[in-house]
Amino acid sequence: MRYKICMYIMSLFICIGISGVVASSPFLPCEFYGTIVIDDDPAPADTEIIAYIGDRAAGSVTTEHAGLYGGIGTFDIRLVVIPLAEELSDGTAVIRFAIGDRFADQTFIFESGHSTELNLTFGEHSDEVSDLIGMNIETPDDTSSET
């Protein structure tokens, strides 16, 4: 009987210990990719985009092609945003995107583990330019041709 009680108590401590590890596990980062427009023009290559949660830079990426940041491919570089636990203490964290001292017109609520297409616009923009998804932006990997 004493053996069973000891095993029960040990099992209880193990379960409590495991639940503590699971509860303190970090959140998975979220990732972003899409188009980027500054004052009605596609952002030039080598533009750095910084993601902020509050006043803290939580991730950044530099564009490789004009008008695009990141990509949908498995190995494409994306804007990875990693929150701190205290930033998620109220359940949400608002992500703001900046180029230098300018913030994008868009914000996003952090979603752990998600990869999201988010088209960013900075400054004045028209509906046609803010939705570059419909435009054919040619990249070095683009071998298609229009006829």
Beta strands, then each sheet from edge to edge (+ up, - down):
strand 1: 30-38
strand 2: 41-42
strand 3: 48-53
strand 4: 56-62
strand 5: 68-69
strand 6: 79-81
strand 7: 94-99
strand 8: 102-109
strand 9: 115-117
strand 10: 120-122
sheet 1: 2+ 1- 5+
sheet 2: 2+ 1- 6+
sheet 3: 2+ 1- 9-
sheet 4: 2+ 1- 10-
sheet 5: 4+ 3- 7+ 8-
end
